[in-house]
Amino acid sequence: MLNLPRLPIPATTPTKTALGRWMEGQRLNGHEHPVTHPWYKILWLTGVDYFSTLGYQPGIALIAAGALSPFATLILILVTLFCALPVYMQVASRSYIGQGSIAMLENLLPGWWGKLMILILIGFVSTDYLITMTLSAADAALHAVENPYLSPYLGGHQMGSTLFLLVLLGMVFLKGMKEAIGLAMATAIPYIFLNLIIIIRGFMEIANHPEYFQNWRHTLEIHGDIGSLLLISVLTFPKLALGLSGFETGVAVMPWMKDQAKMAEGSYPIDRIRGTRKLLIAAAIIMSFLLLASSWITTLLIPPEASRAGGQAAGRALAYLAHQLLGSTFGTIYDFVTIAILWFAGASAMAGMLSLIPRYLPKLGMAPQWTIHSRPLILLLFSINVFITLFFHADVEAQAGAYATGVLVVMLSASMAVAISLWKGESDALSKPAAAKLKSIYFWIVTLIFCYTLIDNVIGRPDGLIIATCFSLAILIFGGLSRYRRATELRVSEIVFADEESEAFWPMLLKRQVNLVPISTGSPDMRKRKIKMIRERYTTKAPIAFVHVDLLDNRSTFMASLKLKIRKEEGHYLLSISGAVATANTVAYLSELMDPACIFLTLSRKNIIMQSFRYFLLGEGEVGLSVYMILLRYWKWTPEDDLRPTIFLVSE
């Protein structure tokens, strides 16, 4: 089948100023990254997000759990290995071009209710990514201002240092960030190595001074026996949920993953999926060891007064030990590497936002057209980051609640999507469908665990839910305004012929050879009445091309690919179009392709407010006036080379 010619989508006239040309200088790429790498290199791209949480996680654990930090961290590790890891291994098998769990839910929940949930979820994911940028920058600034060599110059200027790092992050992306893998390896590998040195030195200190362990045991006796300790730890571990961040990034980087086999159309990229699973397992094991070991040494070696909010170790527990145990020179090296990885974690989150927004919102009509350009989007995200930083006063601990809420909602949605997929019998690319039901039950249990963790976190830190909800409301409001403004675009990506007969008839409809008449039904009686009415009221002898549009059941999608079937009867033509999302937009698009002599549009004479809502949500409503408005907008945008068709608004 041959495709009909495609018309450009109406947009504003390109800006001719130097600033406008600069803004439009970078377009966001598609799903595939042009250069791919083995999984063990991509690991570090995920690691800058995941491993960087060591910069603040041990300090947050001390504030939340105190002496019970190792036990609470152990519960966190069990949740990581037996809940989060299995969930995202399943997500990797079902979302192998980097869409993540959102794409799974989008496929499982079609229609407007499904889209509403997706938009709300995007708000929480945005909270996760945006707070990653601001929290990481704030903690990097904290490491800088607390450093003994930098403190005389930066002391008391954490806010300014945080904003400087955010400005630097924005400038790098405005220029165009290249060699991300190399930068990730250059920051993550030294960071892991330095943390291992601190951990080893910390355990040596504990071995040389047994009183540290004895003092810790005496503190634990206050909380009761081992059963009581574990129960308290289970109740406390949700406050450590920041240690779960990074899994969604592990799936998002899949387009960077090398796939050795040449994938046939419709098949699975098995090598990429297996590589991603190896990446997730390796990251989870490395991080589990680092979290558990760091929680032991920070709990036993850091005095309680230093670990409290506002203390010297708050938000930088391992950096505190680096200076105390290994000296200011080593501590300064550790500070600089920590600043680098925390800054690059913000870069990873920025890349995630630049992928997330263009991938979902435009196809729902929920984003303006300039989101296809990276620079204006980067400036918007930078402005939001500045607002968040000022709102939280660049306080690491104050942002932890919002960050954890975003992370947990994303994980909850991922586990729910996996459970629903398995319950429906949808096996992944690397397993058989036989045990899908049993797996589904397991992942429903995982969903309950994440649900408990989220609820506990929200009860303890309701500000996180409030902030994430504000993001979701902002997306719904501004997305709704965007869809309203874009409603009169043509909203058709292409039209294909249904058969060879339709293709043969097509040249007979072009260049003012016919009159175009949209009809609501394909009834022959209706067509006869229309012909009689037009012949009696108007002076035209050209054949009539009736257009009947069949809409999709799911009309929440903004664009559509259509199929056109043409038949001739009694000297006139019947054009049947299937797969549309909006009747008026489809008629307008077809009119621009055909260039008819006249267009006869029937007015419904129904309540205009109700018809507007039906058009906005369902693609129906007042077709006549809508076609007229769409064509007017299109004609203002396109050059007038030929005469426009004459439009008649007919009231029956």
N, C-alpha and C positions, 0 to 999 in steps of 0.2 A: 504494500500500500504506500502511495506517495503522500507526503504531508503537504497541506496547504501552506502558502506563505505565512510567516509569523509576523505580526505587527508589534512594534515596541509598546511597552506599557506606559501610559501617560505619567509624566513626572514634571517637576518644575523645570524651567529653562536653566541649563547649566550656567553656573556663575562664571562671569568673565573676569572677575578681579583676581589678583595674584593670590590673595588669601583663599578664595574659593578654589582655585586650581590646586593649591597646596593641600587643602582639606580633602580633595578628591584624589589625591595622588596615590593612595594605597587602598586597594580593594582586598577584602578578607578572602582567604583561600577557601577551597572546598574541604571535604572530609579527609582526603588523602594528603599526606605530607610528601613533598617531592623527593626527599632523601630519607631512607629508612635505615634502621640500625638493629643489631641483635638485642635480645631482651636484657642482657646483662649491662648494656650501656643505657638503655631506656630506664632501667632500675633507678638510676641516679636522678633522672628527670622527675620521677615520682618521689624520690627520696628527699629532694629539697623541700617538698611540702611535708612529707611524713616525718623524716628524721629531724627536721628543724624544730619540731615541737619539744625536743629535748632542751631547747633553750629556755622554756618556761614551764613545761609539764611537771618536772620534779618539784619546783617551788610551789606550784598550784596544789600538787598532791600533799605537800607538807601543811599548807594552810587548811586544806579540806579535811585531811585524815589524821594529821599529827603523827603520833607514834605508830598508828595503824597503817601508815602509808604503804609499807611493803605488802601487807595483806590485801589492802584495797587495790593495789597495783596488780597483784596476782589475779584477782577477780577480773580486772580489766584485760589481762593477758588471755585468760580463758575465754572471755567474750570475743577477743580479737581472733583467736585461733579457731574457735568452734562456732562462731556466729558470723562475724564480719567477713572473715576469709572465705568460708563456703558460699556466702551470698554473692560476693563479687567474682568468685570463680564461675558461678552460674551466669552472672550478668555478662562477663566477658564472652561467654559462648553464645549469647543471644544479642549482643550489642557490640559487634566486632569492628565497627568503623568509628568508635569513639563517642557514640551518642549517650552512653551511660544508662542508668535506670530510668531516666525520664522517658526515653524512647520506648522502653518496654511498657510503661504505663500508658503511653500514648496509643500504642497498638492494642492494648487490652481494654482501654476505656474510650471508645469512639464517641463522637457527638459532643454537644456543648457542655454536658456535665463532665465528660472526660477532659475536655479542653480547659474547663474552669479549674479542675484539680491540677492539671499540668501547669497552668499559669501560677497558681498558688505555690506549687512545688518549686517552680523557677524562682519565686521570691525567696524561698528558704535556701535554695542553692546559691542564689546571689548573696544572701547574708553570709553563707559559709565562705565564699570566695572573697567578698569585699572585706569582711572582718579578718580573713587571713592576711590581706594586704596591710590593713591598719594595725592589727595586733602584732604582726611580725615586725613592721617598721617601728612600732612603739617599743618592743622588746629589744630590737637591735639598738635603738637609741639609748635604752636603759643600760645595756652593756657598755656603751660608749661613755656615758656620763659617769658611770660608777668605776670606770677604769682609773687607776691611780695616776697614770700618765696623762690621760685626757681630761680628767676631772677639773684641773685648774682652768681649763679653757671652755669646757662644756657643762660644768656643774651648774645645776639649776635651769638648764636649757633643754630639757628632754622634749618639750613640745616643739621647739624650733628644730631640734635634731630629727624628730620624727617626720615633720613636714618636709625637711630637706631630703630625706630618704625617699619620700613619696614623690617629690618633684623629680628626683633623679630617676626613679622608676618610670615615671611618665615620659621623661625625655628620651630614655632608651627605647621605649616602644614607639614613640613618635618617629624616631629615626629609623626603626625597623630592627627588631632583635634577631640576630643570626647566631649560628653556632651554639644553640641552646644546650645541646647535649654536652659539648666540651665544657661549657661554663658550669653545668650541673655537676659533672664529674670533678671539676677542679675545686668545687666548694664542698660537695657532699663527702667525698672520700677522705680528705684531710680532717673534716669535722668528725667523722666516725673514728678515725685513728686517734685524734686528740681526746675524744671522750673515753676511748678504751684506756688510754694512759691515765686519765683521772680516776677511772673506776679501779684499775689495778692499784694505783697509789692509795686510793681510799681503803681498799680491803687490806693492804699492807699496814695502813695506820690502825685499822681495827684489830688486826692480828697482833700488832706490837703493843696495843693498849686495850686489854680485855675489859677494862672498866667501862668502855663505851657500850659493849654488848650487855654487861651486867646492868648498867643504868637503864638501858632500853627495856630489859626484861622486867625490872622493877616497875617501870612505867606501865607496861602491859598488864601487870597483875591487878592494876586498878580496874581494868575493864572486865575481869573475870576469866573463866576458862577458855579453852580453844574454841568451843562452840559459840560462846558469846563474841569472841573476837571475829570469827568468820561471819556471824550474823551482822555485826556492826559494819564489817568491811563490805558486805553485800549491799547494805543500806547506804554506804558512803561512796561506793565506786562510781555512781552516776556523775558525781562531781569531778571525776577524772576523765570524763568522756572525750576531752580534747585529744587524748592518746589514741583515739580511733580515727582521727582525720587522716586523709591521704588515700583511702581506698577508691574514692570516686575519681581522683586524679589518676590512679593506676589504670582505670578503664579508659579515661579520657585520652591517654597518650597512646592508645592502640594504633592510630594511624601512622605513628612513627615506627611501628614494629615491622621488622623485615619478615616477609613470607617467602620462603624458599620455593615452594611449589607454585606453578602457574595456575591460578585459580580459574576454573571454567565458570561461565556465567550461571548464576543460581546456586553455586556450590559454596561450601564454607572455607574460609581461610584457616585451615587446620593448624598450620605452623604458627600463625599469628596468635591464635587462641591458646595454644600450648605454651608459647613464649610468654604471653600475658599471665597465664596461671603460674608459671615459674617465677615471674617477676613478683606477683602478689605473695607467693609463699616465701620467697627470699626476703622481701621487705618485712613481712609479718614476723618472721623468725628473728631477723636482726633487731627489729624494733622491740620485740618482746624481751629479748635478752637485755638490751640497753635500758629499757624502762625498769625492769625488775632490779638490775644491778644498781642503777642510779638511785632508785628509791631506797635501797638498803643503806648506801653510803651517806646519802643526804640526811636520812632519818637519824642515823647513829652519830654523825659527825657535826651536823650543824646545830648550834644552840637554839633553843626555842625562841628566844628574843630576836634572833637574826632572821628566822624563817617567817615571822609574823608579817602581816601586811604592813608595808612601809619599812621593813627591816632590810639589812644589807643583802640578805640572800633572797628576798622576795622577787620572784620573776627571773632569777638568775642563780639558782641553787648550785649548779655544776660550775659556773664561772666563779662563784664565791669559793668553792673548794679548790678550784684551780689556783687561785691566788694564795689561799691559805696553805695548801699542801705542797705546791710546786713553785711558788715564788711569783713575783710580779712580772718577770719577763715571760715565763710560760703562760701566765694568766692573760697577759696582753695579747700574745699570739692567739690564744684561745678566744679572747674577746673579738679580735678582728675576723677570725674564721667564722665565729658565731654570727657576727654582724653580716658577713657575706652570705651565709646560707639563709638567714632570716630574710634578708633583702631579696634573695633569689626565690624564696618561697612566695613572696609577694609577686614576683615575676611570673611564677607558675600559675598563681591565682588569676593574674591579669590575662594570661593566655587562655585560661579556662573561660573567663567572661567573654573574651573576644571570639571564642568558639561557640559558647552557649547562646548568646543573644541572637546572632545572625542565623543560627541553625534552627531556632524554634519560632521566635516571634514574627519575623517577616512572613513566613508561610501561613500564619494565622491572620495576617493583616494587622498584627498588634505592634508593629514597629514602623517608623517612617523609613523612607527609602535611603536616607543617608546612613543607616546602620550597615550598609554594605561597604562603607568606607571606614577604615580602622581609626583614622586620626580624630574625627569628631567623636567617635565612641570612646576613645582613650581619654579625651578631654572631659567628657561627661563622667566617666568612672573616676577620674582624678578629682573632680569637683566633689563627688560623693564621698570619696576617701577623706578629703580635707574636712568635710562636714562631720563625718564620723569621728575623726581624730579630735576635733575641737569639742565635740559633744562629750566624749569620754575623757577629755583632758589627757590623752595619750597614756592612759592607765591600762596596763596589761591585764591585771586581774579584773578590772571593771568590764572589759570586753569579753572575758572568758565565757560568760553566760550566753551571750548572743552567738558566739562562735560555736559553742557546744550544741545549742539549739539547732543551728543550721546543719551541723554534721549529723546529729541524731535524726532529724527529719529526713534527710537524704538517705540515711541507712535504713530507716523504717520503711520508706517508700520502696527501696531496692529489695528488701526482704519480702515485702508484700507482693511486689511484682513477680518475684521468683516463685513465691508460694502459689499465686494465682496461675502462673504459666504451667507449673507442674501439675496443679489440680486439674487443669484442662487437658492434661496429657501431652503437653508440648515438651518433648525432650530437647536437650541441647545438642550441640554439634558433636560432642564427644561421648555421649552416653545413650543407652537404649531407653525406650519409653516404658519398659516393663515395671520399673520400681518408681515411676513418677509420683504415684499417689503417696507412697511411704515418704519419699523425699519431701513432698508438699507438706505433710504433717510436721516433719522436722522443721521446715522453714516457717510454718505458722507459729511454732514454739519460739523460734528465733525472733519472729515479728513481735510476739508478746514481750520478750526480753527487752527489745529495743523500745517498745511502747512504754514499759515500766521505767526504763532509763530516761526516756524523754519526759514523762510525766513528773518524775522525781526532780529532774533538772529544772523543769518549768516552775514547779512549786517552790524550789529553793531560789531560783533566779528568774522570776517572771519577766524581767527586763528583756531577756533574750527572745522570748515569745513575742513581746510587744514590738521589738525592733524588726524581727522577721515578718511579723504580720504587717507592719508598715511598708516593708519592701513589697510584699505580695499585693497590698492594696494599691501601692503606687503603680505596679505593673498592670493591675487590672484597670485602673483609672486611665493612665496614659495609653495603655494598650487599646482600651475602648475608644478613646479619642482618636487614636491613629487609625483604627478600623473605620471609624465614622468618616474621617477625612479621605480615606482611601476607598470607600465603598463605591465611588463612581469611577474607579479604574475599570479596565476591560475585564480583568480577572480570568483570563483564559491564557493558558500556556501554549496550546497548539490545538489544531483540529486535524483529524485523519479521516480519510474516506472509509466507509463501511464496506464498499465493494467496488468492482470495476465499473458497474453501471453508473454508480454515483459519480465516479471520476469522469466518465464520459459526458454526463449532463452538465458538469460544472462550468465549462466555457460558455454555455448558453445563458448563464445567469449573470455574467459580468458586464460591466461598463454600460449601465443604464438600460439594459435590455428587458428588465422585469421591474415590477413593483413588489415591495416587501411588505408582508402582512403577518405579524405574529398572531397565533391563535392559542387558546388555552387547552383545547382538546383536538384530537385528530378526527372528529366526527365529519363525515361527508356532508351531512345536512348543514352543519355550521359553515363549512367552506362555501356551499352554494348560496347561503344567505349573505355571506361576506361579498361574494362576487356580484350578486344582484345589487346590494347596497352601494358598492363602489361604482358600478356602471351607471346607476341612477343618479348619484350625487356628484360625481367627478368626471371630468373629461379626460379619460385615459384609455388607451386601447392595448397597452403593453400587457403581456401575460403576468399573472400574479404568482409570486413565490411565497406560499404559506410556510411559516416556520413554527414548528411545535417542539418545545424544549422539555425533555425529561430530566428532572433534577436528581442528584444523588440523595440517598437517605441521610448521609452525614454532610451537612452543609456548613459545618464550622470551619472547614478548610477554605482558605482564601482563594487559591488558584485551582484550575481544573484543566485536564486534558480531555478533549471532546471527540466524539465519533459522529460523523455526518453521513446520513443516508438520504439520497435524492431519488424521487420517483416522479414520473410525468403522468398526468391524467387530464383528459379533455382540454388539452392546450395549456394547462397550468402546471405548476410544480409543487410538490410537497417535500419540504426539507425537515427531516426528523433528526434531532440532535440529542444524544444521550451523554450522561456523565457530567452535567453542568452543576455548578454550585449557586448560580443566580440567573434567573430568566432574563431580566433586563440587560445585564452585562453581556450575556451570550448573544442576544439579538443585536446589540450595538456592535459587538466584535464582528459578527457575520455581515452586518451592514457595511462596515468599513472594508471588508474583504471583497464584497460584491459590487459596491457602488451602485445601488439601485436608482431608478428614476424617482420614485416616491416611496415613502414609508407611511403606512396607515396604522396608527397606534390607537387602540381602543381604550377609553377611560372607564375605570370600574365604577366611579361615583360612590365609593364606599368611604367610611371614616378615614381621613387621611393620616391621623395619628396612628391608628391600628395598622394601617397599610405600611407606614414607615417602619414600625417595629417588625412586621412580617418580612419586609425587605431586608432590614439590617441583620436579623437573626436567621431567617429561613430562605432568603433569596427569592421571595415571592412578592406579594403586595401589589402596589400600583405600578404595573409594568410600563404603561404608556408614558407617564410623566418621567419615570426613571430612565427609560431609554433616551428620552429627549435630553435630560440633564447630563447623562453620560456622554452623549454625542457632542453636546455643547462644550463640555470640558475637553474632550479629545480634540475638537476642531480648534480650540484656542491654542492648543499645544502644537499641533501639526501644521505645516505650511499648506496654504490653499492653492493647490495646483489646478484643480478642476472645479466645476460647479458642484456644490453640495446637493444631496438629494432633498427634495421637498418633503417636509414632514407635515402630516395631517393628524391632528388630535381629534379622534372621532368619539362622539358620545352616542351610544345606542339607546 
